[in-house]
Amino acid sequence: MHTVFRGLLELIWSVGSTSIEVYEWNQVDVRKRRLPNAPRLDKLSTKHRDLSFSGCSLAHAVVKADYMDRRNLTMPGLGFLLQACSVIDFDKSPIELKSGASKALNDSSLSSMSGRVGQGLAILYGHRLGLKFTAHLRSHVESLPAGNSGLLHKNEAMADFLFADDQKTVIIESKGSFSLRENDPSPIKAVLKAALQDQVDPWMIYLQPTPSNGYVTYSCIREAGSEPSAMFVVDPEGGSLESSDVPLSVEQVMRENYGAWLRAMGMTDSAERLLNSLSDVRGAVEYSFLIVDVEGRKFAFPDGSLSFMPFYYSPWQWKGIWIGIGLDFLVLQAISSAIQSKDILLQKLLVSSSDIRELSYRNASVFPDGSIFGQIEFDVVDYVQVML
């Protein structure tokens, strides 16, 4: 486990802000059969401000993405934490691969790692768009009665995520690469077009109400000497009014978002109670939480969940830090109310909370849904029991 801890620590200590360039493609050009000869990226896309983030926030996003996929809960985040800091240089901006990293990984490891990074960056991009809540699209569809309607097949191509703010939903499919060294428009277009047609377009029709937008993000992380690392985005707006067998609501996306984080916090049964309206609310369990004050904002961490990570400090001394996964206390209280009463909507409880926002603390990441991940430097201000 020492290797895992070291990977986690190195990510968390990568507190300096790094970034990735962002180019938004014209949808019309992405959908063309072929580009003109000698295509130029500046004629096909608009360069936006860079997406800034830290190693800790990227780790936060990858861990969250893992727990959203209910098909795969075997050591979520482990592979990423084991490899990330040996492959990615978080001290460079724009972000870079370490020298020789793209050749050091075999094809399957390269594909898996780049895909995980792509998913994490897609979540961070969703936050930039003002989208607070995230669900895994396949897990969402499989949890609904409509998932058995014949619409969803085992090998059905699907986008990765459903996002939501307080009023609307958005689909995002993520792609990632460690091998595309240049901003060559033709291969970039090929990836964006295939993902758009196969994984986004169909679900813009299947889901009802129709999502407001359906994005594809393609994140290309590169070594020094290549063009700067870049994310390419295409954004086809919604608009279909066709009926569908797959109901979609902001409330459900919010519940799946927090259900995933409850699982990450070790409260799997509570996650199921939040997600399943047929669950017996009398089965709610009383959990103990440490309430921690972080710069005037209160966060809740399950009692016993904070992990002490020892590390070698000097020939004469060992030191350590606390690593935690928790939630804004206001959010936790809202979740408790929603679990104990099926008539209460999370959407109504959280829509007016201005305190739930994305923040960056020293060595810790706080997402706009109120989830917190990273090194905890804190004062414990209370010890409470909450029914979940």
C-alpha positions in Angstrom: 0.0 0.0 0.0 3.0 2.3 0.4 3.1 2.8 -3.4 -0.6 3.8 -3.4 -0.1 6.2 -0.6 2.9 7.8 -2.3 0.9 8.2 -5.5 -1.9 9.9 -3.6 0.4 12.1 -1.7 2.3 13.2 -4.8 -1.0 14.1 -6.5 -2.2 16.0 -3.5 1.1 17.9 -3.2 0.8 18.9 -6.8 -1.0 22.1 -5.7 0.4 24.4 -8.2 -2.2 25.2 -10.8 -1.6 23.6 -14.2 -3.8 23.9 -17.3 -4.7 22.6 -20.7 -5.5 24.6 -23.8 -9.2 24.4 -25.0 -10.4 24.6 -28.6 -14.1 24.5 -29.4 -14.8 23.1 -32.9 -17.6 24.2 -35.2 -20.2 21.5 -35.2 -20.7 21.8 -39.0 -17.1 21.1 -39.7 -17.0 18.1 -37.4 -20.0 16.6 -39.2 -18.5 17.0 -42.7 -17.6 13.9 -44.6 -14.0 15.2 -45.0 -12.1 18.4 -44.3 -10.6 20.5 -47.2 -7.0 20.0 -48.1 -4.4 21.4 -45.7 -7.0 22.2 -43.0 -6.1 24.7 -40.3 -7.2 24.4 -36.7 -7.6 28.2 -36.3 -10.2 28.1 -39.2 -12.1 25.1 -37.8 -12.2 26.0 -34.1 -12.2 28.9 -31.5 -9.5 28.9 -28.9 -11.0 29.6 -25.4 -9.2 30.4 -22.2 -7.2 27.5 -20.8 -8.8 25.1 -18.3 -6.9 25.4 -15.0 -6.8 22.7 -12.4 -4.5 21.1 -9.8 -3.3 17.5 -9.5 -5.6 17.1 -6.5 -8.7 18.3 -8.4 -7.9 15.9 -11.2 -7.6 13.0 -8.8 -10.8 14.1 -7.1 -12.6 14.0 -10.5 -11.2 10.6 -11.5 -12.1 9.0 -8.1 -15.6 10.5 -8.4 -16.0 9.1 -12.0 -15.0 5.6 -10.8 -17.6 5.5 -8.1 -20.4 6.7 -10.4 -20.0 3.6 -12.5 -21.9 1.0 -10.5 -20.6 -1.8 -12.7 -17.0 -1.4 -11.5 -16.4 -0.7 -7.8 -13.2 -2.8 -7.6 -10.5 -0.5 -6.0 -11.7 2.7 -7.8 -9.0 5.1 -8.6 -6.2 2.6 -7.7 -4.7 2.2 -11.1 -4.8 6.0 -11.7 -3.1 6.7 -8.4 -0.4 4.1 -9.0 0.5 5.4 -12.4 -0.4 9.1 -12.6 2.6 10.7 -11.0 5.1 8.5 -12.9 3.4 9.5 -16.2 2.2 13.1 -15.8 4.1 16.2 -14.9 1.7 18.4 -12.9 4.3 21.1 -12.3 4.3 22.2 -16.0 1.6 24.4 -17.4 0.1 23.5 -19.8 0.2 20.0 -18.3 2.7 17.5 -19.9 3.6 13.9 -20.0 6.9 13.1 -18.4 9.7 12.4 -20.9 9.3 8.9 -22.5 6.0 8.3 -20.8 4.0 7.6 -24.0 6.5 4.9 -24.9 6.9 3.4 -21.4 3.3 2.3 -21.2 2.0 -0.7 -23.3 -1.0 -0.1 -25.5 -3.6 -1.2 -23.1 -2.1 0.8 -20.2 -1.8 3.8 -22.4 -5.4 3.6 -23.5 -6.7 3.1 -20.0 -4.7 5.8 -18.5 -5.5 8.4 -21.2 -9.2 7.5 -20.9 -9.2 8.0 -17.2 -7.5 11.4 -17.5 -9.9 12.3 -20.2 -12.9 11.5 -18.0 -11.4 13.5 -15.1 -10.8 16.5 -17.4 -14.4 16.2 -18.8 -15.8 16.5 -15.3 -13.6 19.6 -14.6 -14.8 21.1 -17.9 -18.4 20.4 -16.9 -17.7 22.5 -13.8 -16.5 25.3 -15.9 -19.8 25.2 -17.8 -21.6 25.7 -14.4 -22.8 22.1 -14.1 -22.6 21.0 -10.5 -23.9 17.4 -10.5 -22.7 14.4 -12.5 -24.1 10.9 -13.1 -22.8 7.9 -15.1 -25.1 7.6 -18.1 -25.1 3.8 -18.5 -25.6 3.3 -14.7 -28.4 5.9 -14.9 -30.2 4.1 -17.7 -29.7 0.6 -16.2 -31.3 1.8 -13.0 -34.5 2.7 -14.7 -37.4 0.4 -15.8 -36.8 1.7 -19.3 -33.3 0.1 -19.2 -35.1 -3.2 -19.9 -37.1 -1.9 -22.8 -34.7 -3.1 -25.5 -33.4 0.3 -26.1 -30.2 -0.5 -24.1 -28.1 -3.4 -25.2 -25.0 -4.8 -23.5 -22.7 -3.3 -26.2 -24.7 -0.2 -26.8 -22.5 2.8 -27.5 -23.2 5.5 -24.9 -21.8 8.8 -23.7 -19.9 8.8 -20.4 -21.8 11.3 -18.3 -25.0 13.1 -17.5 -24.4 16.6 -16.0 -27.0 18.9 -14.4 -27.2 22.3 -12.8 -30.3 23.4 -10.9 -32.5 23.3 -14.0 -31.1 21.6 -17.0 -29.2 18.4 -18.1 -26.3 17.9 -20.4 -24.6 14.9 -21.9 -20.8 14.7 -22.1 -18.7 12.0 -23.8 -15.0 12.1 -23.0 -12.0 10.9 -25.0 -8.3 11.0 -24.2 -5.0 10.5 -25.9 -1.3 10.4 -24.9 -0.1 9.7 -28.5 -1.5 12.6 -30.7 1.6 14.9 -30.7 0.3 17.6 -33.0 -2.9 19.6 -33.5 -3.6 17.8 -36.7 -7.3 18.6 -37.6 -8.1 15.4 -39.5 -7.5 12.9 -36.8 -9.0 15.2 -34.2 -12.1 15.6 -36.3 -12.3 11.8 -36.8 -12.5 11.2 -33.0 -15.0 14.0 -32.4 -17.3 13.0 -35.2 -17.4 9.3 -34.3 -18.1 10.1 -30.6 -20.7 12.6 -31.6 -22.6 10.4 -34.0 -22.3 7.1 -32.1 -22.4 8.1 -28.4 -24.0 11.5 -28.1 -26.6 12.0 -30.9 -28.7 8.9 -30.2 -29.0 9.7 -26.5 -30.0 13.3 -27.3 -33.1 11.6 -28.8 -33.6 8.7 -26.4 -33.6 10.9 -23.2 -36.7 12.8 -22.3 -36.8 15.7 -21.6 -34.1 16.3 -24.2 -30.8 17.4 -22.7 -29.9 21.0 -23.4 -26.6 20.1 -24.9 -24.4 17.2 -25.8 -20.7 17.7 -25.7 -17.7 15.6 -26.8 -14.3 16.4 -25.2 -11.1 15.1 -26.5 -8.1 15.6 -24.2 -4.6 15.2 -25.7 -1.8 15.2 -23.1 1.7 15.5 -24.7 5.4 15.4 -23.9 7.6 18.4 -24.1 8.7 19.0 -27.6 5.3 18.4 -29.0 2.5 21.0 -29.3 1.0 22.0 -25.9 -1.5 19.6 -24.4 -5.0 20.5 -25.6 -8.7 19.7 -25.1 -10.9 19.8 -28.2 -14.7 20.3 -27.7 -17.7 20.1 -29.9 -21.1 21.2 -28.7 -24.3 20.3 -30.6 -27.3 21.9 -28.9 -30.4 19.9 -28.0 -33.8 20.5 -29.7 -35.5 17.2 -30.5 -39.0 17.0 -29.1 -39.4 13.3 -29.8 -40.9 11.2 -27.0 -38.7 8.6 -25.3 -38.8 5.6 -23.0 -36.0 6.9 -20.9 -37.1 9.5 -18.4 -34.6 12.1 -17.2 -34.7 14.6 -14.4 -32.3 16.9 -12.6 -33.4 15.4 -9.3 -32.3 11.9 -10.4 -28.9 13.2 -11.6 -28.4 15.0 -8.3 -29.2 11.8 -6.4 -26.9 9.7 -8.4 -24.1 12.3 -8.0 -24.4 12.1 -4.2 -25.0 8.4 -4.2 -21.6 8.0 -5.9 -19.9 10.1 -3.2 -21.7 8.3 -0.4 -20.2 5.1 -1.8 -16.8 6.7 -1.9 -17.3 7.6 1.8 -18.0 4.0 2.6 -21.8 4.3 3.0 -23.1 2.0 0.3 -26.4 1.2 1.9 -27.2 4.9 2.4 -26.4 5.5 -1.3 -29.0 2.9 -2.2 -31.6 4.5 0.1 -31.0 7.8 -1.6 -31.3 6.3 -5.1 -34.1 3.9 -4.6 -37.5 5.4 -3.9 -38.8 2.0 -2.8 -36.3 1.7 0.0 -37.6 1.5 3.5 -36.7 4.9 5.1 -37.0 3.2 8.5 -33.8 1.4 7.5 -31.8 4.6 7.7 -28.6 4.2 9.9 -27.2 6.8 12.3 -23.6 7.6 11.3 -21.1 9.6 13.4 -19.3 12.5 11.7 -16.5 14.8 12.5 -17.4 18.4 11.6 -14.3 20.2 10.4 -13.9 23.9 9.9 -12.0 24.8 6.8 -11.6 28.5 6.4 -15.0 29.2 7.9 -16.8 26.5 6.0 -18.0 23.2 7.7 -17.4 19.8 6.2 -18.4 16.4 7.5 -16.1 13.4 7.5 -17.4 9.9 8.6 -15.9 9.1 12.0 -12.9 6.8 11.4 -12.6 7.6 7.7 -9.7 10.0 7.8 -6.6 8.1 6.9 -3.3 9.0 8.4 -0.6 8.6 5.8 2.9 8.3 7.3 5.9 9.4 5.2 9.6 9.6 5.7 10.7 13.1 6.7 14.3 12.8 7.8 16.8 10.2 9.1 15.4 10.8 12.6 11.8 11.5 12.1 8.6 10.2 10.5 5.7 12.6 9.8 2.3 12.2 8.4 -0.8 13.9 7.0 -4.6 13.2 7.1 -6.3 12.3 3.9 -10.1 12.6 3.8 -13.2 12.2 1.6 -16.2 14.2 2.9 -19.1 16.5 2.1 -20.2 20.0 2.9 -22.3 19.7 6.1 -25.2 21.6 4.5 -25.3 19.1 1.7 -25.1 16.1 4.1 -28.1 17.5 6.1 -30.1 17.9 2.8 -29.3 14.3 1.8 -30.3 13.1 5.3 -33.7 14.8 4.9 -34.2 13.4 1.4 -33.4 9.8 2.6 -35.8 10.1 5.5 -38.7 11.5 3.6 -39.5 10.4 0.0 -41.6 13.6 -0.5 -38.6 15.9 -0.1 -36.6 16.8 -3.2 -32.8 17.5 -3.1 -33.3 19.9 -5.9 -35.5 22.1 -3.7 -33.3 21.8 -0.7 -30.0 22.7 -2.5 -31.1 25.2 -5.2 -30.9 28.2 -3.0 -27.6 27.3 -1.2 -25.1 29.9 -2.2 -22.5 28.3 0.1 -22.1 25.3 -2.2 -19.4 26.3 -4.6 -16.1 25.1 -6.1 -13.1 26.2 -4.0 -9.4 25.4 -4.0 -7.8 25.0 -0.6 -4.2 24.2 0.1 -3.7 20.5 -0.9 -7.5 19.9 -1.1 -10.1 20.0 -3.7 -13.8 21.1 -3.2 -16.2 20.6 -6.1 -19.3 22.7 -6.7 -21.5 19.8 -5.4 -19.8 20.2 -2.0 -17.6 17.1 -2.1 -14.1 17.5 -0.6 -11.1 15.4 -1.3 -7.4 15.7 -0.2 -5.2 16.6 2.6 -7.2 17.9 5.6 -5.6 20.6 7.8 -8.4 21.4 10.2 -9.9 22.1 13.5 -12.6 19.7 14.6 -15.5 21.9 15.8 -18.2 19.3 16.4 -19.1 15.6 16.5 -22.6 14.8 15.3 -24.8 11.9 14.4 -26.7 12.0 11.1 -29.4 9.6 9.8 -28.6 8.3 6.3 
